[in-house]
């Protein structure tokens, strides 16, 4: 039971890794959400808290579908974290 967290762009550079493999932290009677995952990651050592709690918007995809803070994360999910990209 696990979750793969992928970091892209600025997040990958600041955190210093492109992915983490975490144990699935859900409970049978309670959904484990994107918000729960971000709280778990920000409690870690290193640059996680600094990068994930900055004022810059954070985009999230769960199993390649755009998600919000209340989106549940199932066991064996792939969660991608990235900043919005603009072009010109």
N, C-alpha and C positions, 0 to 999 in steps of 0.2 A: 504494500500500500504506500503510494508515494505521489508527489506532485513534482513536475519538472517546471522550473521557473527560468524563462529566457529573458535576458537583458539586451536591449538594443541601443545603439548610438551612445549618447552622453551617459546613460545609466551604466552601460558596460564599461566605459572608460573610467568612471569614478569608482564603481564598486570593485573593478579589477578582475571580473570574471564574466564569461558570456552566459553561464547558466549555473543553477543550483538544483540539486535533487533533495527534496525535503520529504520527511515522512508525512503522510496524509494526517492532518490534525483534526478532522471532523469527528463529530459524535453521532451515534446512531439516531438520536432524537433531536438534533439541532444541525442546521445547515452551516457549513464552513464557507464563508464568503470571501470575495476579493478584499473587502475591508479587513477581515480577520487575517488574511495572508499578509497584507501590508503592515498591520500591527506586529505580526510575528517577525517579519523581516526588519522592521525598524528597531526591534529590541536586540538585534545582533550587533556584534562589535564591527568596527570598521566604518566605512562610509555609507552604509545602508540608510541610517536615519537621516543623515544630512541630505542625501540625494532624494530619497523617497518622500520627505516631508517639505521639500522646497516649494516655493510659490508657483513654480512652473507647472503647467497642467501635465497630468500623467494619463496616458492611454493604456488600456488593458484589453487583452484578448484572451478568452478561455477557449481552448480547443479551436483556435483560429476564427472565433466569432467575437466581435466587439462586445465588451462587457462594461458594467458599471460597478460601483462599490458593493451593491447588494446582490450581485450575481453569485449564485452558489458555485462552488468548485467541487466537482466530483473526484472521487479517487482516481488515480492514474491520469489526471488532467495535465495538459500543457498550458502554462500561463505565460503570456508574453507581456512584458512591461516596456514602454517606450514613450518618448515625448512626441507630440504632434510635429509633423514635418511640413514646412512651407517651401514653396518654390517661387521662382519668378522668371 
